[in-house]
Amino acid sequence: MPFNPFFKRVFFGPFGLRAGWRLLIFNFIFFFLSEATALLALWIMGPKDSEWTPAVFLVGRTASLLIAFFSVWLMAKIERRSFLSYGLTRERASLGLFFEGSLWGILSISVVVLLIRLFGGYSIRGVSLHGREILLFAAVWALAFFIASLFEELVFRGYDLFTLESGIGFWPAAVVLSLFFGFVLHFAMKPGETWVDGLSVSLIGLFFCLTVRRTGNLWFAIGWHFAFNFGSLFLYGFPNTGNKGLPLTTRLFDSSVQGPAWLTGGPMGAEASAFVFPMIALLFLAFHLRFRVVKYRSLRNSPKN
């Protein structure tokens, strides 16, 4: 066939199907299934414009995680790779990385909240949960935020990063995906967002890419992501635009934010506070000093099944 050589150059490279096409197929599958699931839920349950509850949030994020698992599994079969090739290693050190990432995450949000409080933007009136409610809602929200973090990291710093890196290199892929994560999925698609939140999310996404580069897997990023959200939303009770700009009703502290949005983050939450940016700079420096060896393994060097 006369077009066969051209066809091969467009769709195939030295490592098989080109990274851009693999990325396109994966994201089409993932977003198609996500939208289909959302439409099915809308048809069954009707339109919902309510605040987050543990049950609704947990079910929604679990559905997203299952779709992510299926999409990655399907692409792994197509590419003849292990499902674990995209950052979900089962090494003994993975659990330690998750817990260390969680410690860094809770310390990060605590530092930001402390600075906001010192400038008069945050106050605690008391505790909004009592007795067994504290353990119950802490456990449910922890599970929900863990699932949400696992889902997002598997998609964006997992399959997307590992695949795009195999085509254009690690740091160009990290920058492209971080900007997409911050300014397309957050700033452009969520109502009430500002460029400040888009920038902070992009920089945090870039930090996650650094953790993948130095540790070789997703577990530190998953731990940090989980603990930061758990601390911000459940522990300290900051609002979030995904929750209509409101704090969780089942949060630990009966807290309030007051003052300008640059200080508190406004309805976007603590991640949009100006104090997030020095915290992120400190994260990059501290992580660089803590993890000096690059352990990332490119798909170009990973054996196929």
Beta strands, then each sheet from edge to edge (+ up, - down):
strand 1: 12-13
strand 2: 16-17
strand 3: 122-127
strand 4: 253-257
sheet 1: 1+ 2-
sheet 2: 3+ 4-
end
